């Protein structure tokens, strides 16, 4: 079937609110990943909720269109066809990091390299006033041709400079296992350091093969995120280097002020680790 200028070839995946199709753009003659809002996601909503969802979708487009980084999935086009909102992105051949982690943890250097790349992309977004707010293995693609990590899905992106009327006080948005304590309490209070926490939570999963916190219910997971200290990665996997363990736990500090100030500072620290020079957060 067709959506506007796009011939849909197959389904790549489904998220909370969107379906991603593999499609061919006729006029540009290129293969793309086409994300559309699932009609059933909107069907049960009140008009106000529907408007919020569509505004959020447009915010995603507005955010992603501002970004251009080697470790980010490029956005090509935003549009609407027969009342269906869509955006088209570069199609990346490869797997999501979540698919890679199904086979267990990955080694120290590969994990550090991927998170270094992702952190640089996130820093670039932060420089332009955009928070991701939902960094997790499902939103990181590993390009099979270049073995590069690419950030995708700014579906919960918050244009940090504009007053965010979408996120009301007390709303919880994002994915509990990778969410910072302050985001678990209230998504309106998210900062740059909240994305740093999510980068650390993703690194933790890469190194240990499991999320930092994972309980039977969403609310129990959120409670652990807010109240419980993480088990040190090295306790779960002794093959993890001490410096990487230290970097990871610094990202996961409950108090945002004790984490790395920026995603760029985290990337620089990972570069020190990869280069074999002392890291700044050495344990005393």
SEBANU-868761 format. One line per 10 residues: number of its first residue (from 1); their letters; for each residue x, y, z of N, C-alpha, C. Coordinates in steps of 0.001 Angstrom, whole numbers, padded with zeros to 6 digits. Layout:
<pavos>
NUM) A) X,Y,Z,X,Y,Z,X,Y,Z | ...
</pavos>
This chain:
<pavos>
1) XXXXXXXXXX) 000841,-001201,000000,000000,000000,000000,000869,001241,000000 | 000249,002400,-000184,001001,003648,-000288,000594,004621,000809 | 001559,005416,001236,001297,006549,002130,001953,007747,001464 | 001138,008599,000867,001681,009758,000149,002619,009321,-000952 | 003849,009808,-000884,004864,009536,-001911,005598,008208,-001660 | 005140,007440,-000659,005889,006262,-000230,005141,004964,-000531 | 005878,004014,-001083,005363,002666,-001324,005862,001793,-000173 | 004944,001274,000629,005355,000487,001802,005755,-000917,001367 | 006942,-001354,001822,007487,-002669,001442,007241,-003695,002546 | 007397,-003270,003795,007219,-004207,004919,007274,-003457,006232
11) XXXXXXXXXX) 007097,-004177,007331,007108,-003563,008666,008460,-003813,009330 | 009059,-002748,009859,010345,-002877,010555,010149,-003032,012054 | 009110,-002406,012591,008896,-002526,014040,007728,-001685,014501 | 007309,-001932,015741,006214,-001167,016336,006671,-000633,017673 | 006312,000623,017938,006622,001219,019234,005339,001500,019970 | 005445,002270,021051,004269,002574,021852,003205,003298,021056 | 003654,004184,020159,002646,004976,019481,002787,004949,017970 | 003867,004383,017465,004081,004394,016024,004415,003032,015446 | 004208,002921,014127,004679,001758,013375,005765,002269,012442 | 006849,001521,012321,007915,001903,011390,007910,000916,010231
21) XXXXXXXXXX) 007732,001454,009029,007715,000635,007823,009000,000817,007025 | 009358,-000216,006294,010380,-000083,005260,009621,000378,004020 | 010052,001477,003413,009295,002033,002287,010227,002596,001225 | 009668,002782,000063,010408,003352,-001064,009821,004726,-001362 | 010655,005747,-001321,010176,007085,-001668,010298,007255,-003173 | 009169,007455,-003832,009135,007481,-005304,009967,008621,-005880 | 009665,009862,-005450,010305,011012,-006098,011824,011018,-005901 | 012277,010636,-004707,013722,010642,-004437,014366,009309,-004804 | 013541,008297,-005124,014027,006961,-005473,015008,006428,-004422 | 014536,006372,-003180,015402,005848,-002112,014571,005032,-001129
31) XXXXXXXXXX) 015262,004112,-000463,014616,003304,000575,014715,004058,001890 | 013605,004109,002634,013578,004863,003880,012895,004050,004980 | 013066,004499,006208,012254,004003,007325,011152,005036,007515 | 009901,004604,007416,008753,005511,007477,008001,005273,008773 | 007936,006288,009629,007248,006132,010920,005892,006829,010862 | 004833,006087,011180,003489,006678,011207,002857,006412,012572 | 001962,007313,012965,001229,007101,014222,000200,006018,013994 | 000153,005046,014897,-000811,003943,014755,-002219,004477,014980 | -003130,004226,014013,-004496,004731,014152,-005160,004225,015442 | -004868,002965,015805,-005510,002420,017012,-005014,003119,018275
41) XXXXXXXXXX) -003800,003711,018177,-003271,004450,019320,-004111,005699,019566 | -004630,006294,018488,-005411,007524,018606,-006896,007261,018824 | -007348,006068,018388,-008787,005771,018363,-009455,005911,019725 | -008794,005416,020771,-009432,005424,022085,-009228,006706,022864 | -008667,007732,022204,-008326,008953,022935,-009447,009991,022881 | -009436,010849,023883,-010310,012032,023820,-009678,013000,022814 | -010469,013950,022282,-009888,014925,021338,-008657,015636,021905 | -008693,015931,023220,-007552,016618,023835,-006301,015730,023829 | -006503,014447,024186,-005361,013508,024195,-004809,013316,022787 | -005729,013244,021826,-005296,013050,020440,-004447,014232,019975
51) XXXXXXXXXX) -004899,015418,020335,-004156,016625,019950,-002777,016629,020597 | -002709,016172,021861,-001403,016103,022544,-000476,015109,021853 | -001038,013952,021454,-000219,012922,020789,000312,013444,019456 | -000551,014098,018699,-000137,014617,017387,000869,015754,017542 | 000664,016572,018585,001623,017651,018832,002976,017065,019199 | 002944,015981,020002,004192,015325,020379,004908,014764,019150 | 004130,014189,018255,004696,013630,017023,005354,014740,016195 | 004671,015883,016106,005252,017004,015351,006495,017535,016046 | 006496,017468,017388,007681,017889,018143,008868,016992,017814 | 008585,015682,017694,009631,014732,017306,010244,015154,015982
61) XXXXXXXXXX) 009379,015483,015044,009850,015864,013712,010654,017155,013772 | 010107,018112,014507,010767,019407,014627,012143,019237,015264 | 012212,018381,016282,013478,018130,016971,014468,017444,016047 | 014028,016344,015444,014940,015541,014620,015427,016310,013391 | 014565,017184,012866,014942,017925,011655,016080,018907,011919 | 016248,019283,013189,017320,020230,013531,018672,019529,013668 | 018642,018211,013713,019855,017477,014073,020548,016874,012856 | 021870,016962,012873,022656,016351,011798,023982,015914,012403 | 024112,014638,012684,025317,014127,013337,025592,012734,012797 | 026872,012376,012733,027268,011061,012195,026658,009900,012963
71) XXXXXXXXXX) 026308,010128,014226,025762,009044,015054,024279,009249,015361 | 023600,009877,014398,022165,010083,014524,021497,009672,013231 | 020306,009106,013331,019567,008718,012132,018987,009982,011497 | 019344,010235,010229,018926,011449,009532,017430,011445,009234 | 016787,012573,009499,015371,012738,009141,015281,013390,007762 | 014497,012780,006857,014356,013321,005503,013131,014214,005346 | 011999,013758,005860,010744,014363,005443,009689,014201,006538 | 008827,015197,006670,007707,015137,007610,006454,015483,006831 | 005360,014758,007044,004154,015075,006279,002907,014428,006825 | 001864,014535,006031,000566,013982,006396,-000089,013478,005123
81) XXXXXXXXXX) -000709,012303,005198,-001414,011746,004048,-002737,011172,004523 | -003834,011665,003981,-005176,011225,004397,-005335,011246,005917 | -004868,012320,006519,-005006,012470,007968,-004001,011675,008777 | -003103,010953,008106,-002100,010148,008834,-000758,010881,008842 | -000280,011165,010064,001004,011855,010218,002133,010857,009998 | 003204,011291,009313,004344,010399,009121,005639,011199,009115 | 006729,010508,009344,008046,011082,009065,008930,009994,008487 | 009789,010402,007553,010670,009413,006929,012107,009703,007320 | 012827,008606,007582,014204,008698,008068,015099,007799,007226 | 016385,008033,007353,017337,007149,006676,017133,005731,007182
91) XXXXXXXXXX) 017104,004787,006249,016992,003377,006636,018382,002869,006989 | 018528,002342,008193,019817,001824,008648,019763,000298,008604 | 020646,-000288,007832,020728,-001744,007807,021506,-002204,009028 | 020887,-003051,009814,021548,-003526,011021,020529,-003920,012063 | 020980,-003915,013319,020104,-004327,014417,020028,-003212,015441 | 018980,-003262,016251,018975,-002360,017405,019915,-002952,018461 | 020381,-002094,019341,021240,-002558,020431,020489,-003579,021296 | 019163,-003406,021413,018348,-004365,022177,018451,-005765,021576 | 018449,-005857,020235,018592,-007162,019566,019969,-007771,019844 | 020999,-006912,019815,022371,-007381,020084,022460,-007942,021511
101) XXXXXXXXXX) 021794,-007276,022461,021897,-007666,023875,021104,-008926,024212 | 020285,-009392,023283,019560,-010651,023529,020532,-011817,023718 | 021727,-011666,023160,022730,-012737,023231,023641,-012582,024450 | 023314,-011607,025325,024113,-011427,026537,024964,-010173,026469 | 025801,-009955,027489,026595,-008724,027541,027605,-008628,026405 | 028070,-007411,026145,029126,-007249,025134,030393,-006763,025839 | 031537,-006914,025187,032795,-006686,025909,033037,-005202,026186 | 033970,-004974,027093,034260,-003628,027611,034463,-002586,026518 | 035398,-002872,025601,035776,-001853,024615,034639,-001552,023641 | 033932,-002590,023226,032816,-002367,022290,031733,-001529,022967
111) XXXXXXXXXX) 031410,-001863,024224,030386,-001118,024963,030804,000345,025117 | 032059,000569,025514,032551,001939,025713,032539,002720,024398 | 032898,002052,023305,032937,002720,021992,031539,003127,021553 | 030580,002218,021679,029203,002536,021274,028642,003699,022100 | 028834,003639,023427,028264,004697,024278,028995,006021,024054 | 030284,005970,023749,031018,007184,023384,030362,007828,022156 | 030070,007010,021134,029459,007536,019899,028071,008122,020175 | 027277,007376,020941,025916,007828,021267,025980,009118,022101 | 026908,009171,023047,027036,010361,023906,027366,011600,023087 | 028184,011434,022066,028545,012593,021219,027327,013093,020446
121) XXXXXXXXXX) 026512,012143,019969,025286,012529,019257,024321,013243,020216 | 024202,012714,021432,023303,013314,022426,023806,014701,022820 | 025115,014840,022973,025696,016156,023288,025349,017169,022186 | 025423,016721,020927,025086,017599,019801,023623,018044,019905 | 022736,017110,020255,021315,017448,020429,021146,018439,021590 | 021852,018188,022696,021757,019086,023849,022223,020500,023502 | 023283,020582,022682,023802,021897,022272,022728,022688,021521 | 021819,021949,020874,020756,022612,020114,019446,022689,020906 | 019552,022449,022195,018399,022631,023072,017418,021483,023076 | 017865,020285,022682,016946,019153,022584,017374,018038,023525
131) XXXXXXXXXX) 016441,017622,024385,016659,016461,025247,015997,015256,024592 | 016613,014080,024748,016012,012883,024139,014897,012323,025020 | 015191,012091,026284,014236,011627,027304,013815,010166,027185 | 014314,009440,026194,013961,008013,026126,015121,007216,025521 | 016328,007500,025993,017499,006754,025518,017472,005360,026118 | 017616,004348,025269,017568,002947,025707,018067,002096,024543 | 018371,000816,024791,018907,-000028,023703,018001,-000098,022468 | 016669,-000031,022656,015753,-000100,021502,015888,001119,020590 | 016372,002246,021134,016484,003472,020350,017912,003751,019878 | 018749,002710,019926,020114,002819,019400,020283,001724,018353
141) XXXXXXXXXX) 020616,002129,017137,020802,001170,016045,022289,000962,015807 | 022667,-000282,015530,024060,-000592,015187,024106,-000868,013683 | 024757,000028,012956,024848,-000083,011500,025741,-001269,011148 | 025188,-002251,010413,025960,-003472,010129,027126,-003204,009174 | 027048,-002123,008368,028144,-001837,007418,029321,-001156,008106 | 029028,-000231,009015,030104,000574,009610,030374,000219,011075 | 029496,-000597,011683,029553,-000935,013113,029487,000323,013973 | 028764,001320,013478,028569,002551,014252,027232,002512,014972 | 027193,003144,016139,025931,003276,016882,025251,004568,016459 | 023929,004476,016217,023158,005654,015793,021941,005817,016696
151) XXXXXXXXXX) 021702,007049,017141,020541,007333,017999,019332,007605,017119 | 018198,007060,017504,016971,007317,016772,015838,007609,017749 | 014690,007952,017198,013435,008127,017931,013455,009240,018959 | 013286,010452,018466,013130,011579,019370,011650,011791,019683 | 010915,010680,019844,009475,010732,020083,009109,011429,021378 | 010030,011409,022347,009747,012081,023607,010650,013298,023772 | 011247,013714,022657,012190,014829,022727,011504,016067,023268 | 012244,016771,024058,011702,017995,024637,012563,019132,024113 | 011951,020080,023452,012711,021252,023018,012962,022073,024279 | 014196,021940,024761,014500,022434,026109,014225,023925,026251
161) XXXXXXXXXX) 014333,024680,025154,014167,026126,025269,012698,026534,025303 | 011808,025702,024772,010412,026144,024756,009677,025609,025965 | 008740,026359,026443,007927,025929,027589,007183,024678,027139 | 007395,023598,027845,006816,022335,027369,005412,022147,027923 | 004429,022490,027101,003037,022367,027538,002543,020932,027437 | 003373,020055,026840,002939,018665,026635,003078,017850,027903 | 004170,018085,028612,004437,017275,029795,003909,018012,031005 | 002858,017501,031576,002277,018146,032747,002990,017635,033993 | 002966,018432,035014,003574,017997,036280,002984,016652,036683 | 003860,015737,037078,003377,014442,037546,003273,013392,036447
171) XXXXXXXXXX) 003361,013804,035169,003367,012813,034085,004656,012001,034166 | 004558,010709,033871,005773,009893,033774,005881,009410,032337 | 006978,009797,031690,007181,009386,030309,008559,008777,030172 | 008670,007828,029243,009949,007168,029032,009836,005689,029355 | 010982,005032,029534,011007,003596,029787,011617,003371,031173 | 010860,002776,032116,011283,002733,033523,012704,002226,033762 | 013113,001162,033041,014436,000566,033335,015600,001512,033042 | 015386,002514,032180,016494,003393,031767,016258,004830,032212 | 015261,005009,033069,014808,006344,033430,015491,006835,034698 | 015856,008102,034726,016489,008682,035907,015468,008826,037036
181) XXXXXXXXXX) 015944,008892,038291,015013,009038,039422,014134,010283,039301 | 014734,011408,038838,013929,012636,038739,012866,012516,037642 | 013180,011775,036576,012191,011575,035522,011091,010620,035997 | 011471,009647,036829,010483,008713,037378,009480,009453,038268 | 009957,010507,038934,009064,011284,039800,008181,012211,038985 | 008775,012863,037974,008037,013879,037228,008792,014205,035951 | 008200,013845,034806,008891,014033,033524,009134,015490,033169 | 008424,016398,033832,008617,017815,033521,009947,018333,034071 | 010569,017569,034998,011795,018072,035634,013060,017460,035031 | 012973,017016,033793,014106,016367,033134,015155,017415,032736
191) XXXXXXXXXX) 016437,017036,032899,017546,017931,032539,018532,017167,031655 | 019624,017846,031295,020699,017195,030525,021204,015959,031258 | 021292,016078,032602,021825,014960,033390,020890,013758,033401 | 019611,013963,033072,018676,012834,032980,019051,011956,031787 | 019448,012578,030683,019928,011807,029523,021251,011109,029852 | 022102,011774,030654,023372,011144,031080,023069,009875,031879 | 022071,009947,032768,021666,008760,033541,021257,007629,032586 | 020435,007952,031594,019949,006931,030654,021105,006319,029847 | 022113,007130,029535,023303,006596,028853,024024,005606,029767 | 024113,005946,031061,024741,005045,032030,023945,003763,032209
201) XXXXXXXXXX) 022601,003894,032220,021743,002710,032372,021868,001788,031159 | 022032,002394,029987,022227,001606,028755,023591,000915,028785 | 024619,001640,029222,025959,001056,029352,025933,-000117,030341 | 025209,000047,031435,025079,-000996,032461,024504,-002278,031851 | 023444,-002119,031064,022810,-003279,030411,023783,-003945,029438 | 024566,-003125,028721,025532,-003676,027765,026601,-004511,028465 | 027035,-004037,029638,028135,-004692,030350,027684,-005915,031149 | 026453,-005862,031677,025988,-006930,032583,024979,-007875,031930 | 024377,-007434,030817,023364,-008262,030160,021978,-008119,030764 | 021812,-007141,031678,020480,-006911,032276,020333,-005431,032655
211) XXXXXXXXXX) 019080,-004940,032743,018893,-003540,033160,019306,-003332,034615 | 019514,-002084,034980,019904,-001757,036357,018810,-002213,037321 | 017571,-001857,036994,016420,-002230,037828,015353,-002849,036943 | 014783,-003935,037397,013706,-004580,036635,012848,-005373,037608 | 011642,-004875,037851,010741,-005544,038787,009529,-006077,038031 | 008633,-006726,038765,007468,-007381,038149,006498,-006368,037547 | 006436,-005171,038138,005506,-004167,037616,006256,-002876,037314 | 005632,-002038,036488,006206,-000734,036146,006423,000092,037414 | 005418,000130,038302,005526,000995,039481,006589,000497,040454 | 006743,-000812,040558,007800,-001349,041431,009172,-001012,040838
221) XXXXXXXXXX) 009286,-001090,039516,010548,-000701,038859,010849,000770,039131 | 009833,001623,038978,010024,003056,039226,010431,003315,040672 | 009847,002561,041600,010186,002733,043015,011659,002388,043253 | 012120,001292,042599,013540,000907,042732,014447,001981,042134 | 014048,002516,040980,014830,003584,040327,015001,004763,041295 | 013930,005093,042005,013966,006259,042902,014703,005971,044213 | 014551,004753,044740,014982,004492,046116,016182,003558,046289 | 016425,002686,045335,017427,001641,045560,018746,001974,044856 | 019845,001620,045510,021152,001817,044872,021428,000661,043903 | 022031,000959,042743,022328,-000129,041796,023415,-001070,042322
231) XXXXXXXXXX) 023305,-002324,041953,024386,-003283,042223,025537,-002924,041280 | 026749,-002872,041796,027900,-002520,040943,028017,-003523,039790 | 028242,-003032,038565,028341,-003939,037415,029336,-005076,037615 | 030472,-004760,038271,031523,-005791,038463,031066,-006938,039363 | 030067,-006681,040215,029544,-007763,041047,028778,-008774,040200 | 028209,-008296,039112,027437,-009173,038224,028322,-009797,037146 | 029368,-009066,036758,030266,-009550,035711,031693,-009098,036047 | 032491,-009996,036675,033842,-009627,037109,034781,-009256,035957 | 034377,-009548,034707,035230,-009216,033555,035176,-007725,033210 | 034297,-006980,033872,034189,-005544,033584,035372,-004811,034208
241) XXXXXXXXXX) 036001,-003922,033438,037134,-003139,033945,036665,-002186,035052 | 037525,-001982,036033,037177,-001128,037176,036823,000294,036722 | 037598,000842,035786,037318,002203,035320,035937,002307,034667 | 035561,001302,033904,034267,001319,033228,033137,001175,034258 | 033377,000351,035275,032451,000200,036396,032236,001563,037079 | 033327,002280,037286,033286,003602,037940,032507,004613,037097 | 032796,004637,035796,032107,005559,034869,030606,005289,034886 | 030262,004021,034817,028862,003601,034769,028122,004050,036029 | 028716,003786,037192,028057,004130,038461,027962,005645,038673 | 028922,006395,038136,028843,007868,038233,027631,008379,037454
251) XXXXXXXXXX) 027369,007791,036289,026189,008175,035492,024888,007880,036247 | 024922,006834,037089,023704,006343,037747,023485,006941,039138 | 024243,007976,039493,024042,008630,040798,022604,009138,040908 | 021995,008967,042072,020623,009458,042289,020556,010979,042161 | 021578,011646,042689,021632,013105,042637,022223,013540,041295 | 021457,014244,040458,021965,014644,039134,023288,015407,039195 | 023495,016169,040273,024709,016984,040387,025968,016132,040523 | 025792,014853,040892,026961,013978,041067,027298,013180,039811 | 026450,013290,038801,026740,012622,037520,027697,013484,036695 | 028057,013000,035515,028788,013859,034576,027881,015024,034214
261) XXXXXXXXXX) 028486,016215,034104,027692,017422,033832,026955,017337,032501 | 027639,016759,031517,027085,016728,030156,027374,015379,029506 | 026662,015097,028425,026942,013890,027635,028342,013979,027020 | 028770,015199,026703,030114,015401,026150,031192,015030,027155 | 030970,015386,028430,031936,015041,029488,032013,013521,029659 | 030872,012852,029532,030863,011380,029592,031647,010796,028415 | 031430,011351,027225,032157,010873,026034,033667,011061,026209 | 034059,012213,026743,035494,012475,026966,036076,011467,027959 | 035312,011144,029000,035765,010172,030002,035932,008790,029365 | 034982,008410,028510,035077,007109,027817,036280,007095,026873
271) XXXXXXXXXX) 036585,008241,026281,037773,008335,025421,039045,008111,026229 | 039069,008672,027441,040242,008452,028315,040378,006964,028628 | 039251,006339,028957,039272,004904,029247,039797,004126,028036 | 039273,004434,026850,039659,003702,025628,041134,003933,025275 | 041628,005115,025627,043031,005435,025327,043990,004882,026384 | 043424,004353,027485,044266,003766,028528,044913,004797,029432 | 044332,006016,029478,044875,007026,030398,043938,007139,031590 | 044412,007695,032728,043556,007733,033922,042261,008503,033684 | 041168,007956,034191,039887,008662,034076,039770,009661,035217 | 038933,010684,035048,038801,011731,036076,038030,011232,037298
281) XXXX) 037179,010226,037105,036332,009759,038229,036930,008546,038925 | 038261,008450,038912,038913,007301,039550,038415,007084,040979 | 038104,005852,041360,037676,005652,042755,038847,005928,043697 | 038520,006521,044832,039590,006844,045796,039844,005609,046660
</pavos>
